[in-house]
Amino acid sequence: MKQFALIGAAGYVAQRHMKAIKDTGNNLVAAMDNFDSVGIIDRYFPKSSFFVEFERFDRYIDKIRRAGNGIDYLSVCSPNYLHDAHIRFGFRSGAHVICEKPLVLNPWNAKALLALEQEYEQRVYCILQLRLHEQVIALKDKIAMLGDDKIHDVELTYITSRGNWYYSSWKGDESKSGGIATNIGVHFFDMLMWLYGSVIENQVHVYSHDRAAGVLKLERANVKWFLSINDETLPQEIKKSGQRVYRTLSLGEETFDFSTGFDELHTRSYEHILSESGFGIEDAMDAIDIVHQIRSADLTALSEASHPLAHLPLTKHPFK
């Protein structure tokens, strides 16, 4: 049984990490969050110590380390801009780190962590759960059968509706979240490059507070992509059904819907990590680089090559 601590216990994704720790037969000894709405801990680890101040959490982790009962892993579910600092804390605590996406906001942060891995002799493992999705794995096998010479025409659409609260939270602050492409899109870009190879050309056609769109030319695919948190961009049939999330990957005439199959991916990720076959910093680097490029890019004019939803009229920021 491995000993875990977790930072960011009140966040949406923290429950998946708690469940994964429990499902893999391990123990959560301590958790921390500035907010105390963390009753979900009772479902998994009611005996876990909990802290709302990082300083007291730090002291407790150091105390049990010095007593010979230190943590083996630190799970990082904190806001994106804090991942770098919390990974470093995990290293100083003598623990390996499991970090939610995005690993960090900038490529140079990831390179610095590579050096620290060597210094502390600890590993950082990234949650790249789409690489473990059964349908995505089957698609990768299918693409491989078609050969490297085949250039695929791909259209990625991911819309996950968010209310106005989003803009008042850290997620609506690009300096903290990295913006739309980073916050909701980084694992999709990782998936695309895992399936179709490295980026040759990267054009960004739309980039705003609630959506982003562009075209990626990869080694084996031309990809039109669209990401949005605005429910007005949902297809009409999805709106009528009452759904607020839409994920689809179109491959020519074939549509690949991976809206389901996500429930156990964090547990599967933990199983891979605990068997020492998890995804490391090097695996996450390309996607970190791409979302940084998208965030910094000059926009290219819309054209017929753009994703169809990129032509939708833009909306005003609700608080600006």
KELUM-210368 format. One record per residue (C-alpha): residue number from 1; x, y, z; residue in one letter. Coordinates in pm, whole numbers, plus 50000, padded with zeros to 5 digits. Layout:
num|X|Y|Z|residuo
NUM|X|Y|Z|a
...
END
This chain:
num|X|Y|Z|residuo
1|50000|50000|50000|m
2|50141|50337|49892|k
3|50088|50657|50091|q
4|49940|50950|49899|f
5|49879|51318|49965|a
6|49662|51539|49743|l
7|49658|51914|49673|i
8|49336|52062|49532|g
9|49082|51842|49710|a
10|48784|52070|49645|a
11|48825|52073|49268|g
12|48608|51889|49018|y
13|48876|51641|48914|v
14|48999|51559|49266|a
15|48724|51300|49316|q
16|48859|51100|49023|r
17|49202|51095|49185|h
18|49060|50991|49522|m
19|48868|50710|49356|k
20|49178|50600|49166|a
21|49385|50593|49487|i
22|49113|50385|49652|k
23|49058|50154|49353|d
24|49430|50073|49335|t
25|49440|49971|49701|g
26|49634|50268|49835|n
27|49584|50525|50111|n
28|49532|50902|50117|l
29|49696|51027|50435|v
30|49653|51402|50380|a
31|49474|51647|50153|a
32|49481|52022|50116|m
33|49263|52293|49962|d
34|49199|52659|50041|n
35|48827|52577|50030|f
36|48668|52338|50277|d
37|48383|52201|50063|s
38|48553|51861|50056|v
39|48291|51626|50203|g
40|48359|51396|49908|i
41|48667|51277|50100|i
42|48432|51085|50333|d
43|48333|50857|50046|r
44|48690|50739|50002|y
45|48922|50831|50292|f
46|48736|50964|50598|p
47|49050|50922|50814|k
48|49260|51145|50590|s
49|49401|51461|50749|s
50|49280|51779|50580|f
51|49428|52129|50569|f
52|49306|52463|50433|v
53|49645|52631|50474|e
54|49939|52517|50265|f
55|50187|52601|50543|e
56|50022|52357|50785|r
57|49995|52093|50514|f
58|50367|52142|50438|d
59|50454|52105|50806|r
60|50248|51787|50839|y
61|50403|51624|50530|i
62|50750|51713|50657|d
63|50665|51580|51005|k
64|50557|51236|50882|i
65|50856|51221|50647|r
66|51095|51280|50934|r
67|50912|51012|51135|a
68|50977|50761|50857|g
69|50614|50755|50735|n
70|50646|50997|50444|g
71|50430|50998|50136|i
72|50521|50797|49829|d
73|50315|51006|49584|y
74|50170|51357|49573|l
75|49863|51402|49351|s
76|49837|51757|49215|v
77|49485|51877|49127|c
78|49541|52246|49198|s
79|49485|52537|48954|p
80|49703|52510|48644|n
81|49942|52793|48728|y
82|50032|52629|49061|l
83|50124|52288|48918|h
84|50490|52380|48876|d
85|50530|52493|49239|a
86|50337|52198|49378|h
87|50540|51947|49177|i
88|50854|52101|49325|r
89|50700|52066|49671|f
90|50641|51698|49601|g
91|51006|51652|49507|f
92|51123|51825|49826|r
93|50894|51594|50021|s
94|51063|51287|49874|g
95|50763|51186|49666|a
96|50686|51105|49307|h
97|50419|51335|49163|v
98|50101|51260|48968|i
99|49981|51580|48802|c
100|49657|51669|48629|e
101|49663|51826|48284|k
102|49813|52058|48185|p
103|50139|51956|48349|l
104|50259|52319|48336|v
105|50167|52626|48130|l
106|50492|52684|47942|n
107|50752|52463|47769|p
108|51041|52611|47969|w
109|50868|52510|48296|n
110|50856|52150|48177|a
111|51225|52155|48081|k
112|51317|52284|48427|a
113|51120|51999|48586|l
114|51314|51748|48377|l
115|51634|51873|48542|a
116|51476|51858|48886|l
117|51371|51498|48829|e
118|51738|51412|48795|q
119|51837|51621|49095|e
120|51576|51475|49332|y
121|51561|51128|49171|e
122|51180|51150|49165|q
123|50938|51120|48873|r
124|50651|51333|48749|v
125|50365|51140|48591|y
126|50111|51317|48372|c
127|49742|51230|48339|i
128|49708|51180|47962|l
129|49392|50975|47996|q
130|49281|50982|47631|l
131|49579|50762|47542|r
132|49412|50495|47759|l
133|49060|50533|47614|h
134|48969|50202|47449|e
135|48816|50366|47143|q
136|49118|50592|47096|v
137|49353|50293|47123|i
138|49145|50107|46863|a
139|49158|50412|46637|l
140|49537|50429|46669|k
141|49560|50063|46564|d
142|49333|50132|46266|k
143|49545|50431|46158|i
144|49861|50219|46184|a
145|49708|49956|45955|m
146|49649|50222|45688|l
147|50021|50306|45685|g
148|50231|50620|45731|d
149|50170|50739|45375|d
150|49798|50793|45436|k
151|49711|51158|45511|i
152|49383|51176|45703|h
153|49131|51461|45700|d
154|49022|51508|46061|v
155|48776|51739|46233|e
156|48780|51768|46613|l
157|48493|51938|46795|t
158|48485|51969|47172|y
159|48224|52185|47343|i
160|48188|52173|47720|t
161|47939|52435|47837|s
162|48030|52661|48127|r
163|47825|52929|48302|g
164|47929|53282|48395|n
165|48095|53154|48714|w
166|48381|53036|48492|y
167|48496|53392|48426|y
168|48506|53481|48796|s
169|48719|53177|48875|s
170|49089|53120|48808|w
171|48984|52929|48495|k
172|48871|53253|48332|g
173|49208|53419|48397|d
174|49442|53324|48111|e
175|49752|53394|48323|s
176|49633|53122|48563|k
177|49459|52869|48336|s
178|49645|52922|48010|g
179|49319|53005|47830|g
180|49069|52787|47644|i
181|49314|52583|47436|a
182|49522|52496|47741|t
183|49251|52448|48001|n
184|49011|52229|47803|i
185|49212|52133|47497|g
186|49561|52022|47598|v
187|49476|51651|47630|h
188|49296|51657|47293|f
189|49605|51799|47125|f
190|49809|51531|47297|d
191|49569|51269|47161|m
192|49589|51407|46807|l
193|49969|51402|46803|m
194|49972|51054|46958|w
195|49747|50937|46676|l
196|49884|51130|46379|y
197|50238|51242|46456|g
198|50420|51571|46514|s
199|50306|51919|46411|v
200|50425|52053|46076|i
201|50210|52368|46065|e
202|49985|52537|46320|n
203|49726|52799|46219|q
204|49491|52967|46467|v
205|49174|53119|46320|h
206|48976|53210|46634|v
207|49094|53276|46988|y
208|48867|53442|47243|s
209|48746|53411|47603|h
210|48499|53133|47520|d
211|48631|52952|47210|r
212|48932|52875|46995|a
213|48969|52721|46650|a
214|49237|52646|46399|g
215|49402|52398|46166|v
216|49689|52166|46251|l
217|49894|51999|45983|k
218|50038|51683|46136|l
219|50262|51417|45984|e
220|49965|51197|45894|r
221|49664|51429|45918|a
222|49517|51769|45844|n
223|49309|51861|46148|v
224|49038|52126|46176|k
225|48970|52182|46547|w
226|48718|52379|46750|f
227|48701|52417|47130|l
228|48431|52606|47316|s
229|48275|52660|47659|i
230|47976|52851|47514|n
231|47655|52645|47496|d
232|47536|52862|47205|e
233|47791|52681|46986|t
234|47636|52338|47053|l
235|47469|52167|46755|p
236|47090|52203|46761|q
237|47026|51830|46811|e
238|47254|51832|47117|i
239|47074|52135|47262|k
240|46736|51967|47212|k
241|46853|51655|47394|s
242|46951|51864|47697|g
243|47318|51766|47679|q
244|47583|52028|47755|r
245|47892|51844|47635|v
246|47975|51745|47276|y
247|48290|51553|47178|r
248|48340|51420|46829|t
249|48623|51334|46592|l
250|48527|51317|46224|s
251|48746|51113|45992|l
252|48623|51186|45642|g
253|48278|51028|45620|e
254|48322|50843|45949|e
255|48238|51004|46283|t
256|48418|50884|46591|f
257|48218|50970|46905|d
258|48411|50937|47230|f
259|48161|51108|47460|s
260|48155|50797|47680|t
261|48421|50571|47828|g
262|48580|50832|48058|f
263|48463|50700|48396|d
264|48756|50470|48475|e
265|49039|50643|48290|l
266|49195|50796|48602|h
267|49200|50458|48774|t
268|49359|50310|48463|r
269|49614|50596|48464|s
270|49705|50521|48827|y
271|49741|50151|48747|e
272|49989|50238|48471|h
273|50181|50478|48696|i
274|50205|50231|48986|l
275|50338|49968|48746|s
276|50606|50222|48640|e
277|50468|50257|48288|s
278|50295|50594|48330|g
279|50339|50897|48103|f
280|50623|51132|48199|g
281|50728|51488|48124|i
282|50868|51396|47781|e
283|50528|51253|47682|d
284|50353|51580|47772|a
285|50604|51820|47613|m
286|50460|51838|47259|d
287|50110|51926|47378|a
288|50245|52190|47618|i
289|50438|52341|47328|d
290|50133|52344|47099|i
291|49897|52516|47343|v
292|50166|52773|47418|h
293|50197|52841|47044|q
294|49819|52873|47010|i
295|49807|53118|47303|r
296|50081|53331|47144|s
297|49988|53303|46776|a
298|49883|53576|46536|d
299|49540|53488|46400|l
300|49505|53362|46042|t
301|49199|53482|45848|a
302|48898|53252|45831|l
303|48861|53056|45510|s
304|48702|52742|45368|e
305|48979|52549|45537|a
306|48856|52660|45881|s
307|48643|52445|46108|h
308|48272|52510|46022|p
309|48195|52633|46375|l
310|48479|52883|46359|a
311|48250|53099|46143|h
312|47992|53145|46420|l
313|47965|53507|46541|p
314|48173|53583|46849|l
315|48008|53684|47176|t
316|48109|53949|47427|k
317|48279|53863|47752|h
318|48001|53872|48016|p
319|48204|54087|48258|f
320|48390|54318|48021|k
END
